[in-house]
């Protein structure tokens, strides 16, 4: 089977101009050329074009691609593309964390106060790293899994934000801790504490002693 330049352009999403450029620089040349001047690409040519497109997505120059395309194996290409995709996933994950921080901050504060927000973003990781001086590995793992963090979209984080909003409401309305509403709020805090620390009273006390200090 063979395909014309126009057919290859539609099939592979590569412009006719680009295909002609690849032909002109001897990167991917059509295997056949009819007397009329029409160029025809073979199945092998299309496979070579696929390799060129993948290598191009790895930010390699056309000069480098020209040197590599005949030598590099399919496995090498797949490994290189996997590495690039993993880097993109990490970048996307970091972006999602920042978006979650903004959304949670908005839920908590009712607005996005950048003067307050930026130091929180920068200090979040440092705060977790500093805990290594106070907790063992098992305790740290539990804290990493369950502690509310502004960059998370977890139920625990949303529940704590809700608790904090209720506390702020009580303070604004001057609702006393011994009131019915204050007692209900305190019970909810105790229940959420137990959920957050998986019922580990020793870790809970250790954590709150550190926070108070």
Backbone as CSV, one residue per row, in Angstrom:
resi,resn,N_x,N_y,N_z,CA_x,CA_y,CA_z,C_x,C_y,C_z
1,UNK,0.835,-1.191,0.000,0.000,0.000,0.000,0.872,1.243,0.000
2,UNK,0.320,2.298,-0.558,1.046,3.574,-0.573,0.041,4.712,-0.447
3,UNK,0.533,5.855,0.023,-0.315,7.006,0.279,0.317,8.260,-0.309
4,UNK,-0.526,9.132,-0.819,-0.027,10.400,-1.347,0.289,11.344,-0.192
5,UNK,0.934,12.453,-0.501,1.267,13.447,0.524,0.011,13.952,1.220
6,UNK,-1.029,14.214,0.453,-2.284,14.699,1.025,-2.930,13.670,1.932
7,UNK,-2.891,12.405,1.511,-3.481,11.335,2.322,-2.714,11.157,3.633
8,UNK,-1.398,11.228,3.559,-0.580,11.105,4.766,-0.857,12.276,5.709
9,UNK,-1.018,13.450,5.134,-1.303,14.638,5.943,-2.580,14.450,6.754
10,UNK,-3.641,13.958,6.112,-4.909,13.731,6.801,-4.808,12.575,7.790
11,UNK,-4.109,11.522,7.403,-4.012,10.311,8.215,-3.235,10.549,9.505
12,UNK,-2.166,11.366,9.415,-1.263,11.525,10.547,-1.331,12.901,11.208
13,UNK,-2.139,13.801,10.645,-2.260,15.124,11.236,-1.008,15.967,11.089
14,UNK,-0.272,15.745,10.020,0.940,16.515,9.728,0.668,17.347,8.478
15,UNK,0.994,18.615,8.525,0.692,19.471,7.378,1.483,19.051,6.152
16,UNK,0.918,19.315,4.977,1.601,19.012,3.713,2.926,19.767,3.646
17,UNK,2.917,20.990,4.144,4.136,21.799,4.142,5.247,21.137,4.955
18,UNK,4.876,20.578,6.130,5.861,19.896,6.969,6.380,18.644,6.289
19,UNK,5.497,17.887,5.664,5.919,16.679,4.957,6.906,17.010,3.839
20,UNK,6.618,18.081,3.124,7.528,18.498,2.041,8.866,18.973,2.606
21,UNK,8.809,19.597,3.785,10.047,20.053,4.420,10.880,18.853,4.848
22,UNK,10.243,17.853,5.467,10.950,16.628,5.854,11.580,15.961,4.632
23,UNK,10.851,15.974,3.529,11.367,15.415,2.274,12.583,16.212,1.802
24,UNK,12.490,17.533,1.861,13.555,18.394,1.372,14.847,18.270,2.157
25,UNK,14.753,17.999,3.470,15.972,17.885,4.284,16.395,16.424,4.461
26,UNK,15.765,15.533,3.687,16.092,14.098,3.719,15.833,13.454,5.079
27,UNK,14.837,13.961,5.802,14.485,13.355,7.084,13.563,12.169,6.856
28,UNK,12.469,12.399,6.153,11.572,11.313,5.738,11.210,11.556,4.282
29,UNK,11.763,10.726,3.410,11.491,10.878,1.972,10.512,9.793,1.531
30,UNK,9.550,10.138,0.696,8.645,9.115,0.159,9.434,8.064,-0.621
31,UNK,9.034,6.812,-0.473,9.767,5.729,-1.132,9.585,5.728,-2.645
32,UNK,8.453,6.233,-3.107,8.171,6.181,-4.545,7.898,7.580,-5.093
33,UNK,8.258,7.747,-6.333,7.959,8.997,-7.011,7.527,8.666,-8.436
34,UNK,6.282,9.007,-8.766,5.745,8.689,-10.091,6.291,9.658,-11.136
35,UNK,6.127,9.290,-12.394,6.611,10.136,-13.489,5.955,11.507,-13.467
36,UNK,4.748,11.544,-12.972,4.022,12.814,-12.890,4.571,13.720,-11.792
37,UNK,5.453,13.163,-10.962,6.017,13.934,-9.859,5.322,13.679,-8.537
38,UNK,4.226,12.913,-8.560,3.504,12.632,-7.330,4.310,11.685,-6.448
39,UNK,4.436,12.055,-5.174,5.204,11.255,-4.229,4.274,10.328,-3.446
40,UNK,4.740,9.094,-3.229,3.947,8.099,-2.535,4.726,7.542,-1.342
41,UNK,4.038,7.514,-0.196,4.652,7.025,1.035,4.265,5.567,1.278
42,UNK,5.240,4.764,1.675,4.980,3.365,2.006,4.627,3.236,3.489
43,UNK,4.266,2.007,3.901,3.974,1.741,5.311,5.200,2.016,6.172
44,UNK,6.387,1.665,5.662,7.633,1.917,6.393,7.882,3.418,6.549
45,UNK,7.530,4.182,5.506,7.683,5.646,5.590,6.796,6.218,6.694
46,UNK,5.564,5.697,6.786,4.643,6.165,7.817,5.152,5.823,9.218
47,UNK,5.752,4.645,9.354,6.316,4.262,10.643,7.470,5.190,11.020
48,UNK,8.267,5.561,10.015,9.379,6.481,10.262,8.836,7.855,10.674
49,UNK,7.767,8.284,10.046,7.132,9.548,10.416,6.634,9.508,11.859
50,UNK,6.063,8.358,12.258,5.603,8.199,13.639,6.766,8.382,14.611
51,UNK,7.913,7.767,14.280,9.088,7.891,15.145,9.556,9.338,15.210
52,UNK,9.542,10.017,14.075,9.961,11.419,14.040,9.055,12.266,14.929
53,UNK,7.738,12.026,14.855,6.796,12.799,15.654,6.999,12.572,17.149
54,UNK,7.279,11.313,17.528,7.515,11.014,18.941,8.793,11.685,19.416
55,UNK,9.861,11.574,18.623,11.129,12.201,18.994,10.984,13.722,19.051
56,UNK,10.183,14.263,18.154,9.948,15.704,18.145,9.224,16.138,19.419
57,UNK,8.318,15.291,19.922,7.579,15.618,21.146,8.488,15.630,22.365
58,UNK,9.683,15.033,22.221,10.659,15.013,23.313,11.574,16.222,23.264
59,UNK,11.203,17.206,22.429,11.933,18.479,22.316,13.319,18.315,21.693
60,UNK,13.492,17.279,20.879,14.749,17.109,20.152,14.713,17.953,18.883
61,UNK,15.875,18.444,18.475,15.951,19.218,17.236,15.846,18.271,16.045
62,UNK,15.477,18.823,14.902,15.371,17.993,13.696,16.727,17.420,13.308
63,UNK,17.792,18.150,13.572,19.138,17.632,13.276,19.426,16.399,14.121
64,UNK,19.079,16.470,15.422,19.283,15.312,16.300,18.382,14.152,15.897
65,UNK,17.142,14.476,15.538,16.200,13.431,15.121,16.721,12.725,13.879
66,UNK,17.288,13.503,12.972,17.822,12.930,11.723,18.915,11.909,12.016
67,UNK,19.716,12.204,13.039,20.797,11.287,13.410,20.268,10.049,14.142
68,UNK,19.200,10.232,14.919,18.712,9.170,15.782,17.681,8.252,15.144
69,UNK,16.895,8.783,14.233,15.683,8.081,13.811,15.961,6.703,13.216
70,UNK,17.111,6.516,12.582,17.422,5.214,11.988,18.062,4.271,12.999
71,UNK,18.571,4.836,14.106,19.326,4.026,15.054,18.545,3.660,16.308
72,UNK,17.721,4.586,16.779,17.071,4.386,18.070,16.003,3.295,17.984
73,UNK,15.952,2.465,19.021,14.989,1.360,19.039,13.630,1.836,19.529
74,UNK,12.624,1.022,19.263,11.271,1.339,19.719,11.225,1.419,21.248
75,UNK,11.940,0.503,21.916,11.963,0.492,23.381,12.557,1.788,23.920
76,UNK,13.630,2.266,23.285,14.260,3.512,23.728,13.306,4.684,23.587
77,UNK,12.561,4.698,22.484,11.583,5.764,22.267,10.490,5.715,23.332
78,UNK,10.000,4.508,23.611,8.938,4.369,24.607,9.413,4.798,25.990
79,UNK,10.639,4.438,26.345,11.173,4.834,27.652,11.320,6.353,27.743
80,UNK,11.802,6.947,26.659,11.967,8.403,26.651,10.618,9.106,26.750
81,UNK,9.630,8.564,26.025,8.295,9.173,26.071,7.659,8.973,27.441
82,UNK,7.883,7.800,28.049,7.349,7.565,29.398,7.931,8.561,30.398
83,UNK,9.231,8.805,30.290,9.877,9.767,31.187,9.260,11.151,31.029
84,UNK,9.025,11.540,29.769,8.431,12.859,29.530,7.018,12.924,30.097
85,UNK,6.238,11.853,29.908,4.862,11.839,30.412,4.832,11.884,31.935
86,UNK,5.768,11.183,32.577,5.834,11.202,34.040,6.158,12.600,34.555
87,UNK,7.024,13.314,33.836,7.341,14.700,34.213,6.107,15.584,34.055
88,UNK,5.341,15.337,32.984,4.113,16.109,32.778,3.088,15.812,33.867
89,UNK,2.994,14.531,34.268,2.071,14.144,35.341,2.443,14.856,36.640
90,UNK,3.759,14.919,36.935,4.211,15.600,38.146,3.860,17.090,38.101
91,UNK,4.057,17.705,36.933,3.714,19.119,36.785,2.216,19.340,36.970
92,UNK,1.407,18.441,36.379,-0.043,18.557,36.521,-0.473,18.348,37.973
93,UNK,0.172,17.386,38.641,-0.149,17.122,40.043,0.143,18.349,40.903
94,UNK,1.279,19.001,40.641,1.627,20.219,41.390,0.614,21.333,41.113
95,UNK,0.169,21.421,39.856,-0.828,22.435,39.501,-2.154,22.176,40.205
96,UNK,-2.544,20.892,40.274,-3.786,20.522,40.961,-3.690,20.866,42.444
97,UNK,-2.512,20.596,43.049,-2.315,20.935,44.466,-2.498,22.429,44.691
98,UNK,-1.935,23.243,43.796,-2.047,24.703,43.958,-3.491,25.158,43.795
99,UNK,-4.205,24.548,42.842,-5.615,24.897,42.637,-6.438,24.509,43.869
100,UNK,-6.180,23.300,44.404,-6.898,22.868,45.607,-6.635,23.820,46.775
101,UNK,-5.398,24.299,46.891,-5.062,25.249,47.948,-5.900,26.511,47.812
102,UNK,-6.011,27.021,46.595,-6.787,28.241,46.359,-8.265,28.016,46.671
103,UNK,-8.790,26.870,46.233,-10.209,26.579,46.475,-10.488,26.407,47.967
104,UNK,-9.609,25.674,48.670,-9.798,25.470,50.110,-9.642,26.778,50.871
105,UNK,-8.694,27.600,50.425,-8.501,28.894,51.071,-9.748,29.764,50.895
106,UNK,-10.335,29.701,49.717,-11.555,30.462,49.460,-12.702,29.960,50.337
107,UNK,-12.807,28.612,50.497,-13.844,28.045,51.366,-13.652,28.477,52.809
108,UNK,-12.387,28.566,53.220,-12.085,28.892,54.614,-12.224,30.381,54.898
109,UNK,-11.661,31.209,54.021,-11.625,32.652,54.262,-12.780,33.406,53.606
110,UNK,-13.380,32.783,52.588,-14.427,33.480,51.853,-13.878,34.363,50.749
111,UNK,-12.550,34.451,50.675,-11.903,35.217,49.602,-10.454,34.761,49.508
112,UNK,-9.774,35.179,48.464,-8.380,34.807,48.259,-7.476,35.968,48.651
113,UNK,-7.006,35.922,49.878,-6.100,36.935,50.393,-4.672,36.478,50.112
114,UNK,-4.072,37.032,49.051,-2.751,36.571,48.626,-1.680,36.824,49.682
115,UNK,-1.822,37.892,50.430,-0.814,38.204,51.449,-0.762,37.104,52.515
116,UNK,-1.921,36.511,52.810,-1.983,35.402,53.761,-1.671,34.079,53.082
117,UNK,-2.112,33.955,51.843,-2.036,32.681,51.138,-0.615,32.258,50.785
118,UNK,0.186,33.163,50.234,1.512,32.790,49.736,2.416,32.206,50.816
119,UNK,2.498,32.817,52.004,3.327,32.200,53.049,2.849,30.805,53.442
120,UNK,1.519,30.574,53.409,0.989,29.254,53.739,1.446,28.208,52.739
121,UNK,1.429,28.566,51.455,1.850,27.641,50.408,3.320,27.281,50.592
122,UNK,4.145,28.284,50.841,5.582,28.053,50.950,5.942,27.288,52.220
123,UNK,5.172,27.481,53.292,5.549,26.882,54.574,4.980,25.485,54.772
124,UNK,4.035,25.074,53.916,3.351,23.795,54.117,4.325,22.623,54.137
125,UNK,5.179,22.530,53.130,6.126,21.416,53.062,7.165,21.519,54.174
126,UNK,7.630,22.736,54.443,8.635,22.916,55.494,8.091,22.453,56.841
127,UNK,6.798,22.707,57.095,6.195,22.327,58.364,6.182,20.807,58.501
128,UNK,5.812,20.089,57.443,5.792,18.638,57.493,7.205,18.082,57.669
129,UNK,8.188,18.676,56.988,9.572,18.213,57.117,10.071,18.385,58.542
130,UNK,9.680,19.489,59.206,10.157,19.753,60.565,9.592,18.754,61.566
131,UNK,8.474,18.102,61.245,7.869,17.132,62.149,8.743,15.893,62.328
132,UNK,9.695,15.678,61.414,10.555,14.503,61.511,11.348,14.492,62.810
133,UNK,11.497,15.664,63.445,12.220,15.746,64.711,11.379,15.275,65.890
134,UNK,10.072,15.127,65.687,9.172,14.835,66.807,8.452,13.488,66.683
135,UNK,8.289,12.982,65.458,7.513,11.759,65.245,8.365,10.685,64.576
136,UNK,8.056,9.406,64.888,8.761,8.320,64.217,8.134,8.081,62.840
137,UNK,8.717,7.150,62.073,8.278,6.941,60.688,6.813,6.523,60.600
138,UNK,6.388,5.631,61.501,4.996,5.187,61.480,4.031,6.324,61.759
139,UNK,4.392,7.164,62.727,3.545,8.309,63.065,3.506,9.315,61.918
140,UNK,4.679,9.554,61.299,4.734,10.496,60.175,3.871,10.021,59.012
141,UNK,3.909,8.704,58.753,3.117,8.163,57.646,1.625,8.372,57.895
142,UNK,1.193,8.144,59.132,-0.220,8.352,59.478,-0.597,9.817,59.333
143,UNK,0.303,10.714,59.759,0.028,12.145,59.646,-0.041,12.569,58.186
144,UNK,0.860,12.031,57.369,0.853,12.387,55.937,-0.437,11.942,55.267
145,UNK,-0.937,10.781,55.688,-2.152,10.239,55.065,-3.413,10.967,55.530
146,UNK,-3.468,11.337,56.821,-4.732,11.784,57.407,-4.819,13.261,57.748
147,UNK,-3.669,13.930,57.901,-3.749,15.331,58.316,-4.335,16.204,57.211
148,UNK,-5.201,17.143,57.556,-5.740,18.052,56.530,-4.639,18.945,55.984
149,UNK,-4.643,19.136,54.676,-3.678,20.026,54.032,-4.430,20.878,53.013
150,UNK,-4.061,22.126,52.926,-4.752,23.036,52.020,-4.673,22.576,50.560
151,UNK,-3.602,21.843,50.211,-3.458,21.419,48.813,-4.229,20.143,48.495
152,UNK,-4.915,19.570,49.498,-5.683,18.339,49.298,-7.139,18.632,48.970
153,UNK,-7.751,17.663,48.289,-9.196,17.736,48.032,-9.891,16.616,48.808
154,UNK,-9.306,16.245,49.961,-9.804,15.103,50.723,-10.997,15.488,51.599
155,UNK,-11.733,14.455,52.004,-12.881,14.661,52.894,-12.417,15.224,54.233
156,UNK,-11.301,14.689,54.754,-10.769,15.160,56.044,-10.517,16.667,56.001
157,UNK,-9.866,17.138,54.929,-9.575,18.568,54.801,-10.863,19.386,54.778
158,UNK,-11.846,18.919,54.001,-13.110,19.650,53.905,-13.841,19.657,55.258
159,UNK,-13.749,18.544,55.993,-14.405,18.480,57.300,-13.758,19.461,58.282
160,UNK,-12.436,19.549,58.271,-11.754,20.484,59.171,-12.054,21.928,58.795
161,UNK,-12.125,22.215,57.504,-12.480,23.569,57.067,-13.877,23.925,57.567
162,UNK,-14.786,22.954,57.476,-16.146,23.175,57.966,-16.143,23.450,59.475
163,UNK,-15.349,22.666,60.216,-15.241,22.873,61.671,-14.717,24.276,61.976
164,UNK,-13.657,24.673,61.268,-13.059,25.988,61.505,-14.041,27.114,61.167
165,UNK,-14.816,26.924,60.108,-15.830,27.920,59.754,-16.877,28.041,60.858
166,UNK,-17.254,26.911,61.448,-18.240,26.927,62.534,-17.666,27.609,63.782
167,UNK,-16.364,27.369,64.040,-15.711,28.032,65.175,-15.701,29.545,64.972
168,UNK,-15.339,29.970,63.738,-15.324,31.400,63.444,-16.723,32.009,63.605
169,UNK,-17.736,31.263,63.172,-19.121,31.741,63.309,-19.466,31.935,64.789
170,UNK,-19.103,30.950,65.619,-19.398,31.046,67.058,-18.676,32.234,67.687
171,UNK,-17.438,32.464,67.269,-16.687,33.601,67.808,-17.330,34.928,67.409
172,UNK,-17.756,35.009,66.136,-18.398,36.252,65.669,-19.698,36.515,66.416
173,UNK,-20.452,35.455,66.653,-21.754,35.590,67.317,-21.642,35.557,68.845
174,UNK,-20.378,35.415,69.326,-20.118,35.368,70.776,-20.910,34.246,71.443
175,UNK,-20.955,33.106,70.747,-21.612,31.920,71.307,-20.648,31.261,72.291
176,UNK,-21.065,31.036,73.507,-20.194,30.529,74.558,-19.897,29.040,74.372
177,UNK,-18.706,28.571,74.766,-18.353,27.155,74.658,-19.332,26.250,75.406
178,UNK,-19.882,26.735,76.544,-20.786,25.894,77.336,-22.219,25.892,76.792
179,UNK,-22.470,26.661,75.721,-23.812,26.664,75.131,-24.057,25.333,74.420
180,UNK,-25.327,25.103,74.087,-25.679,23.857,73.393,-24.924,23.743,72.079
181,UNK,-24.865,24.849,71.333,-24.160,24.835,70.053,-22.665,24.602,70.255
182,UNK,-22.096,25.220,71.317,-20.676,25.030,71.608,-20.357,23.594,71.973
183,UNK,-21.228,22.945,72.748,-21.027,21.550,73.155,-21.096,20.625,71.938
184,UNK,-22.064,20.868,71.048,-22.189,20.055,69.829,-20.933,20.197,68.971
185,UNK,-20.444,21.431,68.863,-19.232,21.682,68.084,-18.040,20.940,68.695
186,UNK,-17.905,20.984,70.019,-16.806,20.302,70.699,-16.858,18.797,70.455
187,UNK,-18.065,18.220,70.506,-18.212,16.777,70.242,-17.805,16.433,68.812
188,UNK,-18.182,17.302,67.867,-17.800,17.066,66.461,-16.281,17.135,66.282
189,UNK,-15.643,18.057,67.019,-14.187,18.181,66.948,-13.527,16.915,67.493
190,UNK,-14.046,16.388,68.606,-13.503,15.162,69.203,-13.638,13.986,68.228
191,UNK,-14.813,13.869,67.589,-15.038,12.785,66.634,-14.095,12.897,65.429
192,UNK,-13.911,14.125,64.944,-13.038,14.328,63.797,-11.580,14.076,64.173
193,UNK,-11.211,14.432,65.410,-9.870,14.121,65.912,-9.622,12.618,65.890
194,UNK,-10.585,11.850,66.382,-10.448,10.391,66.422,-10.310,9.817,65.014
195,UNK,-11.085,10.386,64.083,-11.007,9.940,62.694,-9.643,10.294,62.084
196,UNK,-9.177,11.511,62.362,-7.910,11.980,61.797,-6.730,11.150,62.288
197,UNK,-6.753,10.791,63.578,-5.623,10.067,64.178,-5.883,8.568,64.312
198,UNK,-6.933,8.092,63.631,-7.279,6.659,63.677,-7.426,6.146,65.115
199,UNK,-7.913,7.003,66.003,-8.124,6.595,67.385,-6.854,6.444,68.199
200,UNK,-5.714,6.884,67.661,-4.430,6.783,68.363,-4.307,7.962,69.333
201,UNK,-4.719,7.729,70.576,-4.761,8.809,71.576,-3.364,9.341,71.888
202,UNK,-2.369,8.453,71.902,-0.998,8.877,72.201,-0.489,9.837,71.131
203,UNK,-0.710,9.467,69.856,-0.286,10.335,68.758,-1.065,11.651,68.773
204,UNK,-2.360,11.569,69.076,-3.184,12.775,69.129,-2.655,13.747,70.178
205,UNK,-2.365,13.236,71.392,-1.840,14.095,72.456,-0.478,14.659,72.083
206,UNK,0.344,13.824,71.479,1.686,14.245,71.069,1.604,15.370,70.041
207,UNK,0.669,15.212,69.102,0.505,16.218,68.051,0.031,17.546,68.633
208,UNK,-1.005,17.501,69.489,-1.563,18.738,70.025,-0.598,19.414,71.002
209,UNK,0.224,18.629,71.729,1.263,19.228,72.576,2.259,19.999,71.719
210,UNK,2.603,19.422,70.564,3.531,20.110,69.650,2.898,21.373,69.096
211,UNK,1.646,21.285,68.686,0.955,22.454,68.129,0.854,23.588,69.166
212,UNK,0.549,23.223,70.397,0.420,24.257,71.451,1.760,24.901,71.764
213,UNK,2.845,24.128,71.604,4.169,24.697,71.891,4.603,25.674,70.798
